[in-house]
């Protein structure tokens, strides 16, 4: 028998909202999150539109020193985890810390870091 799971809080960063409430409202209105790509230069590619996270402010969740050491997907994970914990009202203590889990759904985390490191490697080879 599988253990019971209780969802106590959720956090979302999506192309249509940066939290659960704004995402739900946008989805109910049929809003699309697709728009021009702004996070990198797409001029060399045939496609110039995508569904990016917009207006995300990681300093709401992390200090500037931590931001310099983390990839965007890690910042997203910290933000959504903080949102879920805030929504849940759960106070994590030493006694229950090992019983609390966070489930993160991500398409492909860390691709910007991977891309940057491949670029560095190719530049060093040349």
N, C-alpha and C positions, 0 to 999 in steps of 0.2 A: 504494500500500500504506500502510495506517495504521500509525503507530508503536505499539509494544507499550506496554501499560499494566500496571503492577504495583501492586496494593493492598498496602501495607506496614503500614497501621494504620487503625483506625476509631475514631470517637468518636460517642457518641449521647447525646442528651437527649430523652427521650420521656415520655409520660404514665405509663408503667409503670416507668421507671428512668432514672437520671441518668448512666449509663455503659453500655458494651456488655454487661458481665457481668450487671448487675442487670436490664437490659432483656431479655436472652436468657432469664434464669431466670424472669422474670414471664411472658413469652410461652409458655414451655414449660409453665407451670402454668395457662395460660389466664386469667391475671389481666386484668381490664379497667382501663383508665386513665380511664374516664369517671366523673365525679362532679360535685358542685355547683360552679358557677362561683364562684371566689373572687377573681379578679384585677380584677373591676369589679362595679359594682352592676347586676345583671341584672333587678331588680324591674320595670322598665318593659317588659320583653320577655316573650314567651310561653315561651321556652325558658330554663331555669335550670341546665342541666347542659352539660358539655363535657369535652374531654380536654386538660387543662392540664398543663404541666410543674409538678411538685411538688417542694418542698424543695430547690430549686436554690440553691446558695450561690456567687454569682459571685466572691466574694473569694478563692476557691480558685484563681482563674485571672487575676484583674486586681486592681490596687490601687484603693482607694476613690476616688481622684482620677479615674481613668479611668472608673469606674462612673458618675460624675455626668455624664460627657460622652457616654455611649453608650446607645443604645436596647437593650431586652431582646434583640432578635434578634441584635444585634451581640455581646452578652455570650454568647449561646448559641453563636455562630459561633466566638468565641475559645475558649470552653470545649471544644467538640468538636474543634477543631483541635489544641489542646493534648493532649487525650486521644489523638487519632490519632498525633500525633508521639511521645508517650510509649510507646504500644503498639508503634510501629514500631521504636523504638530508633535511628532515623535522626538523625544529627547534621548539621545543615545548615551547610555551609561556603560561603565566597565562591565557590569554584570550581563548586559544584553548585547554588547557590541558584536559578538560572534554569531548572533542569531539574526542580524539585520543584513540584508543584501540589497544591491542595486542592480537592476537589469538595464542595460543600455543597448538600444537598437541603432546600429550605424551601418551605412552601406559599405564604405571603405574608409576607415579612419586612418589618418596619417599620410595620405597620398601627397600632400604638399611637402611634408618633410622628406618623403622618399624621393620625390622629384628634385628637390633642392640638392640632396646628397648625390644623386646620379649626375646632376649637372656639375657639381664640384669634382667628382671622380673623372668625368670626361674632360674637364678643363685641365686637370693634373696630367692626364695621359697625353694630351696634345703638346 
